Amino acid sequence: MSSPKAINRRQLSPLVSLALKTVGVVMILASLLDMIILPMPYNFSGDGSTQWLLNFTTQVVDRGIIPMIGIALLLAGSWIASDLGNAPQKQKMFSRYSFGRWFCLVCWVCFIY
């Protein structure tokens, strides 16, 4: 009887990297879609506009942790990929792999401020 082969770290890490990146992107896109749908029905003028605006701002702040977790997962996936040597050593500023880092930075700045 032969025992099943154990999965070593080098075989599992690309799958973990891809899974982290995928979950991170899905969380970011879902939160952006949620932020677009959240203010419906719009009420910028009228009697209850101040209360509506206060409730809207509170909900946006409460849901702000989701894209931050998505950004952290995306960065963790990129870090694991670069640790394995799967990422190219020399990158152009706006190459495919660098785009994720720039996207995370822009999202981070938007959600912090």
N, C-alpha and C positions, 0 to 999 in steps of 0.2 A: 504494500500500500504506500502510495506516495502522498506526502502532505502538500497542500496547495502552496504555491509560491507566495511569499510575503511581498507586499508592495513596498518598495523602498522610497526614501524621501525624494529622489530624483524623478521617479515616475509619477508621484502624487502631486508634486509642486506645480507643474504646468496646469493641471486640472484645477487646483486650488486658486491659482492666479486668474485663470479664465472665469471661474465661478465668482470670485470677488469682484472682478471688473464688471461682469454682467449684472450682478445684483446691485452694485453701486450705480451703474447707469440707469437701471430700471427705477431705483429709488429716486434718483434726481429727476428723471423725466416724469414719473408719477407725481412728484411733489409740484413740479412746474405746472402740470395739467390741473392739479388740485388748486393751485393758486389762481389759475385762470377761471376756473369754474366757481370758486369760493364766493366772489362778490355778487353772484346772480341772486336775485334781481337787483340791479343797480339802483341806488337811492342817493344820489349826490345832492339833491335839493328837496326841500319839503320840510314838513314838521319834524319827522323823526330822523333827519339826516345826521345829526350829531351823534345820536345813540347808535345808528347804523354804522357810522364810521368808527366809533369806539369798539363796537362788537367785531367789525371786520379786522381792525388792527390787532385786537386781542387774539383772534383766531389765527391770523398770519404768524404772529409771534409764537403761539403755542405749537404750530405745525412746522416751525423753522428747524427743529432738530432733525427731521427726516432727511432733508438734503445734506445736512452736515454729516450725518452718518454715511450717506451715499458717497460723499466726497472722500471720507476716510476709507471706505471700502475700496473705492477706485484707486486711491493712492497706495493702499496696502497691496492690491493686486499688481500694480505697476512695480512696486518695490520687490515683490517676490519674483516677478518676471526678470527684473534687472539683476537680482541676486543669482538667479540661475544662469545668467548669461544669454537669455533668449532675446533680450533687447539689444539693438545695435549699439556699439560703443560710441560711434560718432554720429550725432544727429544734427540735422539742419534745424533751424529755429521753428519752422512750421511744418515739420514732418508729421507723419501719421501718429507716431508714438508721443511726440512732444505736444501734439494737440490736446491730448488728455490732461497733461499737466497744466497747460495754459487754461483749458476749460475749467479745471478744478480751482485754479487761482482766481479766475474771474467770478465763478460762482461763490467762492468763499468771500470775496470782497463784497459782492452784492448782498449776501445774506447777513454779513456782519454789520454793514452800514445800511 
